Amino acid sequence: MKKGNIVEIKIDKIIFGGEGLGYYGDLAIFVPMSVPGDVLEVEIISLKKTYGRALIKKIITPGIDRAAGDKISFEEHHGCDFAMLKYNEQLKYKKLMVEDVLSRVGKVDLDKVEISDTVGAENQFNYRNKVIEPFARKNGKIISGFFKKRSHEVFEVEENILQSQLSNEIISRIKELLNEAKLSVYNEKAHKGILRHIMVRTTSFNEAMVVLIIKGKVDSKIEEVLNTLYNENDKIKSVYVSINNKRTNFALGEQNIHLLGEKYIKEELYGIEFNISPTSFFQINIEQTKKLYEKAISYFDDIKNKNIVDAYSGTGTIAMILSKDANKVYAIEIVESATRAALKTSAENKIENIEFINGKAEEKLIELIETGNQIDSIIFDPPRKGIAQNILEKLSETKIKEVVYISCNPSTFARDTQILEGLGYKLTKVCPLDMFPNTSHIEVVGKFLKKG
């Protein structure tokens, strides 16, 4: 077997991460965009001692769960790495992937945990309220879009089928204006050029914030482009320029300059209006967010009269929802602008039983516990890397019996589950939720109770 060989294989299963797995003799071959039951002609693109990776060249016989059509690549599916599956089957395989990673990484006995079916979405398209696209230059023209799989080559699609229609409209227009202005595009190898990314945040009120991310400084050409865009479209309520002069893959820079309109856009959830800045964490699919938070809150035995910590609180969304019934909520968040937005939101909504704490969760939570504050329950909603082990160890030394854990990464959730189980907590319930239809990403909610 060599790189470049064309072989025929049958796909047996989908593994965590969304790729199909089949065998050529004893060699495991991972194939993106494949479906169990597919018989495929594939091209080997990389080889290790025990496995290889391949791309589909031709579908010989489609698996029964494959969506209709003859699209075979990530690019043909508009950057949607699970769109080759019928939607109900996406939900089925997401549950199977969660079970697999809990068993394999978390060492969880699945027979002793209540695992719900994946909570699906009514809207499979145009659900993203935030998008960041990198710029590139192709055939002398400024484009934006997705990175191809395992590369930094940008490819453009006519319409991004997952982001809001307003985002598509704004990004299409700003590219026209940037091409007219003949601005340079950032080259990461040379670390030269101006245009890096475009970010658009939209709301359920069909309003938008535009953030142009550049290297260098705001000059008259950039101001002219953004003024034209803002004045043409009354749905654009806020415009920023983010200065990112570092050699980094992270999009937003450290300096975010407010240029036009309001400093915040507003989103409404459970009767509370939230202020969102360029750096604020806010869930990307508002309809599924409501289901996610309802599920998470339902995992508390009782909220009334409890003191609850919301670790990794972002703009305070969960904290403010909990505050309606809880005695007190402590909201911990590292991003200062998100904490400021949360304070503004709580004041505007006359919410007085939340204490907002700005700083690292692993430091501030420990401080909170050590100062003797009564804490009855805790909810974690960490970034993809999961929860620092010292937080979990400190948690196990307290009297906190009830933990609810929201995760955007089932792999780190499973890792943390194994740590929590070793520290005296028991995973009792898990619910996968499809926050990102047509992608392989899965959100998970889990409930832990202290043993004994």
N, C-alpha and C positions, 0 to 999 in steps of 0.2 A: 504494500500500500504506500502510495506517495501523494504528496500535496499535488492537487490538480487532477487526480484520478476521478473518473465518473463511475459511480456504482449505484446499484439498486438496493434500497432497504425498505423495511416496513417499520413504522413508528409504533412503539409499544405503549408509551405513557408520556405525560407532560410532567416535567420536574419543576421544583420551586425555582422561580425566575422566568418560567413561561416557555422554555424551549422543549421541543420534543426529543425523546430518546429512542433510538433504535440500535440494532446490532448488525455488523457485517462480520460474520464469523464470531469471534470472541471480542472483537473491538467495539466498544461503546461509541456511538456517534450522536452528537447533539446537533439538532437542526432547528434553527429559529423558524417561526411561522408554520410549523408542522402540527399535525393533529393525530391523535391515536387512531390507528386503522389506516392511515395514509400509506399507500405504496408509492415510493418516490424515486425519481432519478436525481441524485445529488452530486455536487462537486465538493471534494475534500479541500477545505481551505486552511486547516492546520492539523498537526498530528503530535500527540504525546505518546508515551509508552503504552498507556492503557486506554486512551480515548482519542477521539478526533472531533473536529467540528466541520460542518458542511452546510452548503446553501442549496436550496431547491432549484433544480434546473427544469424539472417537469413533473407534474402530478400524473402518475400512471393510473392509480385508482384512489379517489378521495375517501377519507374516513367519513363515517356517517355523521359526525359532529361538525364537519367542515361547512362553513358558510358557502352559499352559492357564489359562483363566479370562478374566474381563472387567475386571480391575483396570487402571486407567490412570494413577493418580497415585502420587506418593511417599508420601502419607499412607495410601492404601489398601494399599500394600505395607509398612506398619508402619515406614516410614523406611528401607527397604532399596532403594537406588537401582539395583540390578542384578537384583532379583528377578523382573523381567519376562522374563528369559532362562532357558531350561532350563539346568540346572547345567553339563552338559558344554560347552554353548555359552558360558557365562560364562568357562570356562577357555580356550576357543579365542580369545575376544575379548580376554582379558587378555594373552595372548601377543602378539596383533596390536598391542595398544596399546603394549606394551613395545618391540616392533620399530619402531613408528612414531616413538616419542619418541627412541629411540637414533639412528635415521637422521636425523630432522629436527633435534633439538636437539644430539645428541652427534656428528653428522657421521660416524657409524660405518658402515663398509662391512659390511653384514650377512652377505655371503658369506664374510667372513674371520673370523667369530666363531661359536663353537658355542653356539647358543641352544636350550635344552631346552624341551620342552612344559611348560606350567604344572602345578606339583605341586598336585593337588586335595586336598580334605578328605573324610574319611569322614562327619563330622558337619557338616551345613550350618546347623544351628540350635542355639541354647542353648550356644554355644561361648565367649562372652565372659566372662572372669573378672573384669572390671572395668567398671563402668558409672558414669557421672556424668549425672544428670538435673537440669535446671533446674526450679525450682518456678514456678508461676504460679497465679493465681486465676481461676476461671471459674464464672460463675453462683453466686458466693458460696462456692465450694468450692475448697480447695487441691488442685491437680493437679500432676503432673510428667510429663515426657516428652521429646519432641524439639522442636527448632526447625524450623518449616516452612522449606522451601528459600528462601534469600536473604532471611530475615526473622528477627526475634527473637520471633515469636509461637509460643508453645508449644502443641503438640497432644499429646493423651494417647491411648495405645492400651490395649486391654484387657490384652494380654500382649505384652511385648517378646520377639519370637521369636528374637533373637540372644543375649541375655544369659542367664546361668544361671537355672535355675528357682528356685534359692534366692534369687537377687537379686530376682527378680519377687515372690516371697513376702514378702521383707523390705520392699521399697519399698511394696508394697500396704498392709502393716500399719502402717508408719510414717506414711503419709498419713492413715490412719484416726485414729491417735493425735494427729497434728498438727491435724487438723480438730476433734477433741474439745477440744484445748487452746486453740483459737481464736487461733493465732499469726499474725502478719502476714507477708505475702510481700514480698520485696524488689522495689522498683520501680526499674529502672536509670535511668530518666529523672529521677525525683525524688530518687534516691539515698536512699530511705527504705524501712523495712521490715526484717524479720529474716531470713526463710528464703530462702536463695539457691540451693543445690544439695544433692542427696543423692548420696553416692558409696558404692558397695558393692563390695568386693573379695571374691571367693570362690576356693576352692582345689579341687583334685581330691580332697581329703579331705572335701568338702562342708562346709567351715567358712567363716566370713565375718568380715570387718571392716566396720564401719559408720562413715562419717564424715559428720556433719551440718555443712554449710557455712553459716555465718550472718554477718550484719552485726551488730555490737554485742557483747554479752557473754553468757556462760552464766548464765541465771537459773534460778529454781526450776522454771518450767514446762518448760524444755528438759531439765533434769536428770530431771524426773519422766517425761517422754516416753521418754527414752533408757533410764532404769532399767527402765521397764515393758517396753520392747522387748527389752532384754537378758535380763531375768528370765523372759520368756515363751518365748524361743527358745534352746535350749542349743547350737545350731549357730553362734550369734554369739559369737565368741571375743574380739573386741576392739572398743571403741567410742571414737571421738574426736569432738571438736568442732573445726572449723577456723574461725578468725576471719578474715574477709575484709572489711575496711572500705574498700577502694579502689574507685574507679570503673574497673572492668576486666572484660573478658570471661573472664579466667582464673579458673577455679573455686576452687582451693584458696587459702587465705590464707597469710600468713607465719607465723602462730601456730597450731600444731596441738596442742590440749590433749587429753592422754590421760585418758579419763574412767573407763572400765570394762574389766575383763578384762586380757588380755595386751597388751604394747606392739607385738608383731609377730604376724602369722599366718605359717604355714610352708607352703611348696610344695616338692614333691620332684621333682627332675629328674636323671636319670642317677645315682641313688643319693645325690645331695647334697640336703640339706634347706636351702632358702633362707628367710631372714627378710625379710618384706615389711612395710614401714611405709606410712603414707598417701602419702608422696611418692616411694616407690621406683619406678623404672622396672622393669617386668617384663612380658614379652610377654603379650598378652591371650588368645591361643588356645593352650593348653598342648599340644594334640595336634599342631598345625601347627608350633609352636615346635621340637618335637623334630626334625621333618623339616627345618626351616630350619637348625638348628644342625648337623645331620648333613651337610647339603649344604655348608654353609660350611666345616666342618672337613675334608670330603673334598676341598676345593679346594686345601688345602695339600699340597705334594708329599710332605712328611714332617714330622712334628711332633717326633719324638724328638730330644732333645738341643738343640732350638732355643730361643732366647730370643725371645718373642713379645710384642708390645704389643697390648693390647685397649683401643683408644681408645673413649671414650663407653661405659664398662663397666657403668653402672647398678649393680645389686646384685651384680655380679661373676659372672653366670651363665656367660657364654662363657669368661671367664678361668678359672673353676674346672673347667670341662669340659676346657679345654686343658691345665690343670695336671697332669692325670692322665698325660700323655705328655711334655709340654714340659719343658725344663730349668728355665726360669724364665718367669713371665708378669708383665708390668707392666700394672696395671689403672688407667686414668685415668677419673675421674668428677667432674663439677662439683657434684652434689648431695651435701651433706655427710651427710645422713641415710642416703642410699643407700650411701655409703662405709662408714658406721658399721655398717649392716646387713650389708654384705659382709664386714667384719672379723669380726663376730660369727659369721657363717656359716662362714667359713674356720677360725676357732678351734674351733667345735663339730665340724667335720668333719676337724680335724687336717690342714689343708692348709697347708703351710709354704713353698711355692715361688712365692708370689705377693707382689708388692709393690704395695700399694694406695696410689694417689696421688690426693689430692683437689685439684681445681682445674680451670681451663679447659683443654680438650684442646689448644687452639692455643698455650697457654703451656707447659704441663707436658710435652707431647711434644717441643717444641723444646728445653726444658731437658734432658730425658732424652737426646736425641741429642747435644747440645753437651757434656754431661759425659762423653762417651766410652763410654757403656754399649754393649756389643755387642747389636745387635738384628738378628735374622735375618729376621723376618717381622712383618707388622702386619695386624690386622683392625680395620676401621672399622664401627661401627654407629651412625651419627649420627642426630640428630633430622631432621625433615622438611626443614629448611633446608639440609641437606648439610654438606659439609666446608669450612672456611675456606680460601681460596686460599693463604694464607701457610703453612698446614700442608703442603699438597701441594707447594708450591715447596721447602720445607725437606726434605721427604721425598725429592725428586728429587736433592738434594745428597748423600744418604747412599748406603751400599752395600746398602740394603734392596732386594732384587730381587723379593720376592713380597708382593703386597697382595691381601687378600680384603675385599670391601666388601659389607656388608648394607645395604639401603636400603628405607625405607618410602615413598619418593617417587621413582618412576622418572624424573621430570623433573629433579630435582636430581642424581640419579645420572648421567643423560645429560650434564648440564652438567659435572659433575666428571670424567666420562670424557673429554670433549673436552680439559679442562685437563690431565689425566694423560697423555693421548696426546701433547699438545704438550710435555710435560716428560720424555718418554722412556719412558713405560710403554705397554704394549699390552694392550688388553682381549682376553682369549682365550676366556672362557666366561661365559655368563649363564644364570641359571635364574629364571624368574618362579615365585612361590609364592603360593597363595591363602590368606593368613592370615585374610581376612575374607569368607567366602562370602556371596553375595547383596548385596554392596556392590561399588563400582567400585574399591576400594583394592587395590593390588598390592604385594607384597613382592618384592624382587629381590636375588639374590646374584650378584656378579661376581668374576672373578679377573683380576688384572693382573700381568704380568711385565715387568721392566725389559728394554728392548730391548738386544740385544747381550750 
